[in-house]
């Protein structure tokens, strides 16, 4: 049985973990930074994002894409260190921009909250935006309940996105031009709530609140369950076959497989996801566990 062990501490709220070019990369929401972390846990700030960073990915030329949540943009950090605006999804997003996944050809999909989560608004559906390799923005899918962590299968043909308030991981076919079709449940954890459901009632209805996720070579997903203080391994259809919990009872908000053999699971933990409380104290941490099945697909 895998167990989680502390790795890095002192963050405000870690999100968007990735393994890239022999190191971990992670966003820290309220420190407004993106960091590179080596295998020994040494952290180096590589980019500052005043608009609050979230999802990370890389283009074929080595440029890093970073979601800037509050201004609903995706930034591009070029290999020479320059930072430009890669895309603006503000005309599509109805809440903070959030996580993204980048395909090998440079196309990307970006989710958004869909409503003002931190102000306590009732849940409303959101769209998933697609960003073409040249930065052009279009609507990829609609009526998603807080589209969050997403993966692309190794064959490049399927996109799976977590609906944090939808009790589901939802799959689409990816066409050659990046459009999505054949929407279906990849995993169903419980009934789909109604739009407009108030937050307190919504939380009572959710068996799993999918947040950041990653795919392994057995076509199972590791999923951060944002409302149940755990990271779960999920089989197609929705059976939970493994569960990891931090020993200190903190919440788990993202995860990624990486390391030299792809068998290190990194999880982002914090006492809660309250913006007000997380800004006040550096209480977020990264934990790791060794697992049997290695990483697959994107990111």
C-alpha positions in Angstrom: 0.0 0.0 0.0 1.4 3.4 -1.1 1.7 6.1 1.6 2.1 9.8 1.3 5.2 11.5 2.6 5.9 15.2 3.0 8.1 16.7 0.3 7.8 20.6 0.2 6.1 23.0 2.5 5.6 26.7 2.8 3.1 27.4 -0.1 -0.1 29.4 0.0 -2.1 27.1 -2.3 -0.3 24.8 -4.7 -2.0 23.8 -8.0 -1.3 22.6 -11.5 1.6 20.2 -10.7 3.5 18.9 -13.7 6.6 16.7 -14.3 8.7 18.3 -17.1 12.3 18.2 -18.2 13.4 16.2 -15.1 11.7 18.4 -12.5 8.4 19.2 -10.8 6.7 22.5 -11.8 3.9 23.9 -9.7 1.8 27.1 -9.4 1.3 28.8 -6.0 -2.0 30.8 -6.2 -1.5 33.5 -3.7 2.2 33.8 -3.9 1.6 34.5 -7.6 4.5 32.3 -8.6 5.4 29.3 -10.8 8.2 27.3 -9.4 10.5 24.5 -10.6 11.3 21.9 -7.9 14.2 19.4 -8.1 14.1 15.9 -6.8 15.5 17.0 -3.5 12.7 19.6 -3.0 14.7 22.7 -3.8 12.3 25.3 -5.1 13.2 28.0 -7.6 10.7 30.7 -8.8 10.8 30.8 -12.6 7.8 33.2 -13.2 5.7 35.7 -11.4 2.0 35.9 -12.4 0.1 38.8 -10.8 -3.2 37.5 -12.1 -2.8 34.3 -10.1 -1.3 31.2 -11.8 -3.0 27.9 -12.2 -2.7 25.3 -15.0 0.7 24.7 -16.7 1.7 23.1 -20.0 4.4 23.3 -22.7 4.3 24.0 -26.4 6.4 22.1 -29.0 9.1 24.8 -29.0 9.5 24.6 -25.2 7.5 27.6 -24.3 5.5 27.2 -21.1 1.8 28.1 -21.0 0.4 29.4 -17.7 -3.2 30.1 -16.9 -3.6 33.6 -15.4 -6.9 33.1 -13.5 -8.1 36.5 -12.5 -7.7 38.2 -15.9 -8.8 35.0 -17.8 -5.7 34.8 -19.9 -3.1 32.2 -20.9 0.4 33.5 -20.7 3.4 32.2 -22.7 6.9 32.1 -21.2 9.2 31.7 -24.2 12.4 29.6 -23.9 14.4 32.9 -23.7 12.4 34.0 -20.7 10.1 36.5 -22.5 6.4 36.5 -21.4 3.6 37.3 -23.7 -0.2 36.8 -23.8 -0.8 33.6 -25.7 -4.6 33.8 -25.5 -7.5 35.6 -23.8 -10.6 33.6 -23.0 -12.4 36.4 -21.2 -15.2 36.5 -23.8 -16.0 32.9 -23.0 -15.2 32.4 -19.3 -17.9 33.2 -16.8 -15.6 32.7 -13.8 -11.9 32.5 -13.0 -9.9 30.7 -15.6 -8.5 27.5 -14.1 -6.7 24.4 -15.2 -5.5 23.5 -18.7 -4.1 20.6 -20.7 -1.8 21.0 -23.7 -1.7 18.5 -26.6 1.5 17.5 -28.3 0.7 19.7 -31.3 0.3 22.8 -29.0 -3.5 22.9 -28.9 -4.9 23.4 -25.4 -8.2 23.2 -23.5 -8.9 25.6 -20.6 -11.6 25.4 -18.0 -13.2 28.1 -15.8 -15.3 28.3 -12.7 -18.5 29.4 -14.3 -19.6 31.5 -11.4 -18.1 33.4 -8.4 -17.1 30.5 -6.2 -15.4 32.6 -3.6 -18.4 34.9 -3.2 -20.6 31.9 -2.5 -22.8 32.2 -5.6 -25.0 29.3 -6.7 -23.4 26.9 -9.1 -23.8 27.6 -12.9 -22.5 25.7 -15.9 -19.3 26.8 -17.7 -17.8 26.3 -21.1 -14.5 24.6 -21.9 -12.3 26.8 -24.2 -10.0 25.5 -26.9 -6.8 27.4 -27.8 -5.4 26.5 -31.2 -1.6 26.4 -31.5 -1.6 29.9 -32.9 -3.6 31.3 -29.9 -7.0 31.4 -31.6 -9.8 30.8 -29.0 -13.1 28.9 -29.5 -15.7 27.1 -27.5 -15.0 23.4 -27.2 -17.8 22.3 -25.0 -20.6 23.8 -22.9 -22.8 22.9 -19.9 -19.9 21.7 -17.8 -20.1 21.9 -14.0 -16.8 23.6 -13.1 -14.5 22.0 -15.7 -11.2 21.4 -13.9 -8.3 19.0 -14.2 -8.1 17.3 -17.6 -6.0 14.7 -19.4 -5.4 13.5 -23.0 -5.0 9.8 -23.6 -1.7 8.5 -25.1 -3.2 8.0 -28.5 -4.3 11.7 -28.6 -7.9 10.7 -29.3 -9.7 11.3 -26.0 -10.0 14.2 -23.7 -11.2 13.6 -20.1 -12.1 16.5 -17.9 -13.2 16.5 -14.3 -16.5 18.3 -13.4 -15.8 19.3 -9.8 -19.5 20.0 -9.1 -20.9 17.4 -11.5 -20.0 14.1 -9.8 -18.2 13.0 -12.9 -15.2 12.7 -15.2 -16.5 13.5 -18.7 -14.8 12.2 -21.9 -14.9 13.6 -25.5 -13.4 12.4 -28.7 -10.8 14.7 -30.2 -10.9 15.3 -33.9 -7.9 16.1 -36.1 -8.8 19.8 -36.0 -9.2 19.8 -32.2 -13.0 19.9 -32.0 -14.7 17.6 -29.4 -17.5 15.2 -30.0 -19.3 12.2 -28.4 -19.6 13.5 -24.9 -20.0 10.7 -22.4 -19.3 9.8 -18.8 -15.8 8.3 -18.3 -16.6 8.0 -14.6 -19.9 8.7 -12.8 -19.8 9.1 -9.0 -23.4 10.2 -8.3 -26.3 12.1 -9.7 -25.7 15.3 -11.7 -27.0 18.3 -9.6 -29.2 21.0 -11.0 -27.9 24.3 -12.2 -28.4 27.0 -9.5 -27.9 24.6 -6.6 -26.7 26.5 -3.6 -23.2 25.6 -2.4 -24.2 24.0 0.9 -26.7 21.8 -0.7 -24.3 21.0 -3.6 -21.6 19.8 -1.3 -24.0 17.4 0.4 -24.8 15.8 -3.1 -21.2 15.2 -4.2 -19.7 11.8 -3.7 -16.5 13.0 -5.4 -15.4 16.5 -6.2 -12.8 16.0 -9.0 -10.0 18.5 -9.0 -6.5 18.0 -10.6 -5.9 14.6 -12.1 -3.5 12.5 -14.1 -3.6 9.3 -16.2 -1.6 6.1 -15.7 -0.5 3.4 -18.1 -3.5 1.1 -17.1 -6.0 3.7 -18.2 -6.8 4.6 -14.6 -7.0 8.1 -13.3 -5.5 9.5 -10.1 -8.0 12.2 -9.0 -7.7 14.8 -6.2 -11.1 14.7 -4.4 -11.4 18.3 -3.3 -14.2 17.7 -0.8 -13.1 14.5 0.9 -9.4 15.0 1.8 -8.1 12.3 -0.4 -6.5 11.3 -3.7 -8.3 8.4 -5.4 -7.4 6.0 -8.2 -10.4 5.5 -10.5 -11.1 2.9 -13.0 -13.1 3.6 -16.2 -16.8 3.7 -15.1 -16.1 5.2 -11.7 -14.9 2.4 -9.4 -12.5 3.7 -6.8 -9.7 1.1 -6.5 -7.2 3.0 -4.3 -7.2 5.9 -1.9 -4.4 8.0 -0.4 -4.9 10.5 2.4 -2.3 12.9 4.0 -1.6 11.9 7.6 -2.5 15.4 8.8 -6.0 15.4 7.4 -5.5 18.3 4.9 -7.5 18.6 1.7 -6.1 17.4 -1.6 -6.5 19.7 -4.6 -4.3 18.4 -7.4 -2.0 15.5 -8.3 0.5 14.4 -11.0 2.6 11.3 -11.8 6.2 11.9 -12.6 9.8 11.2 -11.5 12.3 9.5 -13.8 10.2 6.4 -14.0 6.8 8.1 -13.9 5.9 6.2 -10.6 6.0 9.1 -8.2 2.7 10.6 -7.3 2.8 14.3 -6.2 -0.2 15.8 -4.5 -1.0 19.4 -3.5 -2.5 19.7 -0.1 -3.8 22.5 2.1 -6.1 22.9 5.1 -8.9 24.2 2.8 -9.5 26.1 -0.4 -10.7 29.4 1.1 -9.0 32.3 -0.7 -9.2 34.5 2.4 -7.6 31.9 4.7 -5.0 30.7 2.3 -3.7 34.2 1.7 -3.0 34.7 5.4 -0.6 31.8 6.0 1.9 29.6 4.1 0.3 26.3 5.1 0.1 24.5 1.7 2.4 21.5 1.1 3.4 19.0 -1.5 3.4 15.3 -0.6 4.6 12.3 -2.6 4.0 8.6 -2.8 5.5 5.7 -4.8 2.9 3.8 -6.9 3.1 0.8 -9.1 1.7 2.0 -12.5 3.6 4.8 -14.3 2.3 8.0 -15.9 0.7 8.0 -19.4 -0.8 10.7 -21.7 -0.9 14.4 -21.2 -0.1 16.3 -19.1 
